[in-house]
Amino acid sequence: MASDRTFGFRTRALHAGTPPDKTTGARALPIHMTSSFVFESAEKAADLYALRTYGDIYTRISNPTVAAFEEKIASLEGGLGAIATASGQAAQIVAFLTLAQNGDHFVAAADLYGGTITQLTVTLKRLGIETTFVPHGDPAAMRAAVKPNTRAMYIETIGNPGGRVGDLRAVADAAHDAGVPLIVDNTFASPYLCRPIEHGADIVLHSGTKFIGGHGTVIAGAMIESGKFPWGSGRHPLLSTPSPGYHGLMFSETFGEYAYLMRARAEVLRDVGACISPMNAWLLVQGLETLAVRMDAHVKNGQRIAEFLASHPGVSWVKYAGLPDNPSHALARRYLPLGAGSILTFAPRGGRAAAVAFIEALQLWSHLANVGDAKSLVIHPMSTTHQQLTEEEAAAGGITPDMIRLSIGLEDADDLIWDLEQGFAAIKRHAGAAAR
Ligand SMILES: *Cc1c(COP(=O)(O)O)cnc(C)c1O
């Protein structure tokens, strides 16, 4: 669209990256289910392989349907570009391996998604990449944990599952003072509620499986980069020294602001192979079209359910940054002005046994391992998503045996509350039976 106008979020969600198809006139995005693309000539083929020209070769590296999703999500996050991946975990590993190799180090908040923690403490550790975990992602402690071989800092916008809101600006300042980029997992907020690049982040990650897909139908991920970090400073030798993968090519010298995205795609995505299917990229585009309206509805239901639980006599605690007494409330108002998301944790009175009785009694809330579905979901993190953590890791992440995580969907809030009351009634029955 030839215009100087800066379009709003909802307009970009519908139009960025997805104009009508030039060859067929199809208004919806075509799904290019092809592994490979025909070369115009032998010379063009050689240029593509040498990164002298840009174009599609093979869907593991790029594909037009995938590129449409990448352009749309980059536009929504306010980044220079994006790379879609097979999953959120894949987006993380591509982000990490683009910056770090054996002997390198990351500084990360301690209260992260359990899968991210094990990726860092088990798989990357075995490859010789160490991580220092900082309780609550405290900016001063993150700053103090930096070493000469630190390659990035890592936090979540809204921690999974504890719901702590990261102080994006303060951690970005700490990272930049140390000469390293800030990576933010923005999955729980989605680009509608928060755009970390606006607050200083350099790399944004998503599990597209959650709010972006939005309907519990697809496993997918994305990585977006701002294009603002000085990759040629020497702090990231993988980007600024000759690469054996491309006959000594230096990414920062050759590609400037695109250095990170080019290395991530041309070397890491190529070698790791964690690419997205064009079909799944198409499902993410469908999801993004309605992201804003869905998130408004998610947040409204989330706030309502949080307030219901906070005033319920059967509840011992609720963690939701949208509640005024939550420790993250001030940060939520700053970074999540449209609402604190729709995922919360709480504990019914009665400990682990009560939590289990509660979950098993629910009918509308699906007991499963996902969040961000249009349908409401429930899980017990200690025995599932965070089960592989050590006791200390679980404690650092705020995971307790009585904790229940809710992902609040788009049903009528009254019906969701009716079902939660069934859970509380089951706890009473259970406690009565135990006393007899
Ligand atoms: C689910 C999730 C991931 C992992 O994403 P997958 O798509 O399941 O690989 C990473 N971070 C957060 C915050 C998540 O909720």
The ligand as an SDF file (V2000), in Angstrom:
LIG
                    3D

 15 15  0  0  0  0  0  0  0  0999 V2000
    4.3190  -22.7210   25.6540 C   0  0  0  0  0  0  0  0  0  0  0  0
    5.4060  -21.7790   25.9490 C   0  0  0  0  0  0  0  0  0  0  0  0
    6.6710  -21.9220   25.3690 C   0  0  0  0  0  0  0  0  0  0  0  0
    7.0130  -23.0760   24.4680 C   0  0  0  0  0  0  0  0  0  0  0  0
    6.2880  -23.0260   23.2780 O   0  0  0  0  0  0  0  0  0  0  0  0
    5.9060  -24.3490   22.4260 P   0  0  0  0  0  0  0  0  0  0  0  0
    5.1450  -23.7830   21.2800 O   0  0  0  0  0  0  0  0  0  0  0  0
    5.1060  -25.2260   23.3240 O   0  0  0  0  0  0  0  0  0  0  0  0
    7.1940  -24.9810   22.0330 O   0  0  0  0  0  0  0  0  0  0  0  0
    7.6290  -20.9830   25.6460 C   0  0  0  0  0  0  0  0  0  0  0  0
    7.3850  -19.9580   26.4760 N   0  0  0  0  0  0  0  0  0  0  0  0
    6.1820  -19.7830   27.0730 C   0  0  0  0  0  0  0  0  0  0  0  0
    5.9640  -18.6280   27.9750 C   0  0  0  0  0  0  0  0  0  0  0  0
    5.1620  -20.6850   26.8320 C   0  0  0  0  0  0  0  0  0  0  0  0
    3.9750  -20.5260   27.4380 O   0  0  0  0  0  0  0  0  0  0  0  0
  1  2  1  0
  2  3  1  0
  2 14  2  0
  3  4  1  0
  3 10  2  0
  4  5  1  0
  5  6  1  0
  6  7  2  0
  6  8  1  0
  6  9  1  0
 10 11  1  0
 11 12  2  0
 12 13  1  0
 12 14  1  0
 14 15  1  0
M  END
$$$$
